[in-house]
Amino acid sequence: MPTRTFMYWNIENFGAGKRGKYTVTGPQLVNFIANVIIRNNVSLFAMNEVRSSLGNQLGLDLAFALNSVQVTANWTHHASPKFMKGRDEQYLFLWRRDWIGNTNFVWAFDNPSSPPPLLGFPTQVTTARPPYLGYFYDATGIGLGFRVAAFHAPGPGYFNGVKRACNNLAKVADFVPTSGNDGVVIMGDCNVKFVADASVAGSFGAQAFQPLLAAKFRQADIGLTSLKSVKDADPSWTIEDAYNQPYDQVFVRNSKYVGSTGASREELLDECMNGNYLEGLLAAVDGQRTGMTPVSYTNVADAFVSFRKYVSDHMPVVVDIAF
């Protein structure tokens, strides 16, 4: 059975400030992200928290970087409309067009219990961040379909809103195909804090995700994905000391033809140290922002501070889809 790797990343406020002093989206950071995608053999990539109307430009830059290295690939992109008044946040999808095709994107979902006519996340779609759903299919000859949604819940300090938004995911008719042939993947920063495991009675995860489980979605076991504050950095840290919450989640609804073989956090801090593949790339990003390029990162805290300041406060998550 063919297997494809999907990756989701909350890239943390990728806007005019994060791109630095460059007129496009910061070539060093684009190169860093592209290398993560390539190293993990990703077929489809989604991110959120793209700001400053940079969705299309960032998509163009990443697709160019990927196509320049993967000369047999054919990367393309699609940026969502801007959501959340005052934040103007976008989702961004990239995918290998030689492996995966796309037919549509959807973000306004009918409410099965209207009024109001549209499901809110947790309010109406014009003022909150709804999930952004893409209809995809295998483009290598098999032709099987799968649906992939990126999702960014309200902030974790407002759990009632988080809970309602996550509960509403189970009401989206597009996530429960009537034919049963399409597999469905929901990847996102759900902002549900520890304990996020829906099987633990009374937990935050149970309150937020039980409706999804009832709709035949399976929650992946990913662990902690969001990083602590820079002020907490300590030279004695191990890798796991850098993490604080399991905000990023993956849910899969298998079909007769499409299923998942596992999901996990992609740990990048260790790859930013000791001569590993991201160390020089992180140093280039660091140098772009500070004017002084580090020679190396000798401990977890050193890599953490640069990564946390200039890349993201989350790690990406990946899921392998088999069909």
N, C-alpha and C positions, 0 to 999 in steps of 0.2 A: 504493500500500500504506500502511495506517495505521502510524504509528511512535509508540511510547511510550518515555518516558525513565524508567529506574529509577535510583535513587541509593542508595548504601550509605555509612554514616559510622560510624567508631569515635569515639564522642562523648567518650570518656575519663572513666570514673568519674563518671557523672552520678548522684550520690547526694545524701544529706542535706547534705553540705558544699558541693557545687557549687550547690545551689539557693539558697544564701545565707540571708539573714535572713527569707525569705518562707515562709509556711506551705504554699504549693503549690510548683510546680517552677520558680519564678523567672521571672516574666513577661518580663523583658528577654531572658533567654537563649532562652526559648520563641519570642519574637518574632524573634530573630536566626535561629534554625533555620528557622522558618516562611518567612521572607523568602528564604532560600537555596532552599528547595523551590519556592516560587512563581516566583522569578526564572529557575529552570532548567526550568520547565514540567514538573515531575516528576509522574508518574502513580502511582508506587509507590516508597516510601521504607522503608529498613531501617536500623537502627542496633544497635550492641552496646555493652557496658559501662554499661548502665543498672543502677544499684545502689539499695540501701536500699528495696527493694520498690516503687519508683516507676514501674515499667513502665506500669501501667494509668493512673495519674494523669498521667504525662507524655504518654501517648497521648491522653487526654481533652483536655489543655491544648493540644496541638499541633493536634488535629482541630478544636477550637473556634476557634483562631487562623486556621487555613486556611479554614474554612467562613465565618468572618466577613469575609474578604477576597475569596475566590473564591465569590461568592454563587451561581453556577451549579453549583458542585462539590458533592460529597457525600462528604467525607472520613470514613473510619472507621479503627479501629486494632485491633491485637491484640498483646498482650504474652505472651512465652513464660513457662514455669515458670522458677524460679530454678536456675541451674547453678553448679557449683563450690562445694563446702562451704567456708565462711569468706569467700567473696566475694559469694555470692548475686547473681550477675550475670544479667541478663535481656537477651534480644533484644526489639526492638520493631519491628513493621511498621505502616505507614500506607499507605492506598491510596485512590484516587478511586473510590468505589463506582459513580459514574455511568459510568465507563469500564472498570473492572475488577471482576470478581466473584471470590469465594473460596469454596472448598468444604472445605478441610481444612488442618491443620498437623501435621507429623510431626517427631519428634526421636529416637525409639528405632528403630534400624535393625538388621535381622537380619544376623548374621555368616554369610557364605557358607562360611566355613571354621571352623565352631564345633568345640569350645568356645573361648571363651565364646559364649553364645547371641546377644549383641548386640555390634555393632561399638563399640569404644572409641575415644575421641579425646583422648589415646592410651590412657587407661584405660577404665573403664566410664562410662556416660552420667550416672550419679548424682554422679560426682566430677570430671568434666571438662566441657568445653564442646563438645557435639556441634553439628553444623550444625542450623539450624532451618529446615525446608522448608515452604513454602506452595504449595498447589495453587491456581492462579489461572486465569482465563479472560477473554477479551474480552467485555465486557458491552454492547457497542454494536450487537450484531446478528450479528457474524461468528461468535462462539462458539468461536474457537480457544483451545486450552489452552496454558499455559506454567507451568513450575515454577520458583520462585525460592527459593534457599537463602542465608541469612546464615550466616557462619562466622567463628569466632574461635579461632585455633590457640593451643596453649600458648605461653608467653613465649619470645622469641627467644634467650634465654640457654640454652635447652635444645633444641638442634637435633635431637637424636635423637627427642624427643617431637614436635617440629614436623614432622619428616619422616614419622613414622608416622601422625600425624593427617592430613596432606595426602595421603599414600598411601592411607589408608582412604577418602577421599572417592570414589575410583574404584571402591570395592567396594559402594557404596550402590546397591542395585537401583532405588530410586526415582529416581535420577539418570540411569538409562538406560531410558527408557520402551520397553516391548516393542512397542507399536503404532507407535512412531516418529513420532507426530503432534505430541507436545508438545515445544516447545523448552525447554531447561533453562539457567538462569543461576545460577552460584555466585558470590556477592560476599562478600568478607571480608577481615579482617586476618589474613593467612596467616603473618605473622611470619617470612617467608623473606627473609634479607638479601641484599644485592648479592653476586653476580649472581643475580637471580631469574628470568632468562630460561631457560625449560626447554630451549630449542634450543641452549644453550651447553654443550657436553660437560663433565661433571664439576662443573658449577656447583651452587650450592645449589638453584637452581630446577630443574635437571635431576633432582637427587636427590629433590626433593619432589613435582614435578608430572608427571614422565614417565608415571606410571600414568593420570593424567587425560587426557593427550594420546592415550594408547593407547586410551582409552575414547571417543575422537572429540570431546573438548572442545578448544576453541581458546582459547589464552591471549591476552588483550588486551595491547597494548603501552601501559602507563600511565606508567611512570617512577617517580620518587621521590614518596612520599605522606606519610611521617612526618616530623615536625619535630624539629629539634635541641633541646637543652636551653636553658632561658632564660639560663643563665650564659654561653652562647656568643654571645649577641646582640652585634652590632657595628654601629655607625652606618653603616659603609661597605658593608653588605650589599646585594646584589641579591636579587631574589626567590628565585632558585635556591639561594643561599647558606644559606637557612633550612631546607633539607631535608637528610635524611640517609639514609633507607632506603626501598626499594620494597615495604614490607610489605603494602600493600593491593592485592588482585588481583581480576580478573574473569575467569571462565571461562564460555564459552558453548558449549552443544551444540545445534547447529542441527537443525531437523527439516525435513520437506518443506514445512511451512507457516509456520514461525517461525524467524527468524534475527536476527542483529545487524548493525547498520550502523556500529559503532564504539564504543569505550569510552575514557575519559580521566579524569585527575585534574581535579577542579573547583578551580581556583586561587582562593582567597578573600582572601589577603593583599593583593593589589593592589586588591580591591574594598573594603578597609577603609581606604583612603588617598585623599587628594586629592579629597574630596567625592563619592566613588563611593557606591553604594547601601548598603554595609554600614558606612561610617565612623560615622555617627551611632548605628547600632544597636550597634556594638562599644563606642562610648563610653558608651552607656547601661548595658551589661553591666559595663563597667569601673567606672562610678560606683556601681552597685549593690553591688559587692564592696568598693570602697575608700572610698566616701563622697565622692570628688572626681571629677567627670566631666570628662574631657579635652576640650579645644576641638577638637583635630584630631590626626591622626597624620601627621607630616611625613616620615617615612622608614620603610623596611621594618622596621628593628629596633623602632621604636616600636609599630607595628601588631603585629609578631610577639610581643612580650612580653605585650601584653594578650590577644591571641588564644590564645597558648600557655598562659597562666595560667588564663584564665577560660572558654575555649570548648573547645579540644581540642588534643591533640598529633598529630592526623592531619587530613588534608583528606578531604572526601568524594570518592568516585569515581562516575562515571555511565556507563551503557551504554544505547544506543538499540536498542530491539527493534522489528523490522518483521515484520508478518504480513499 
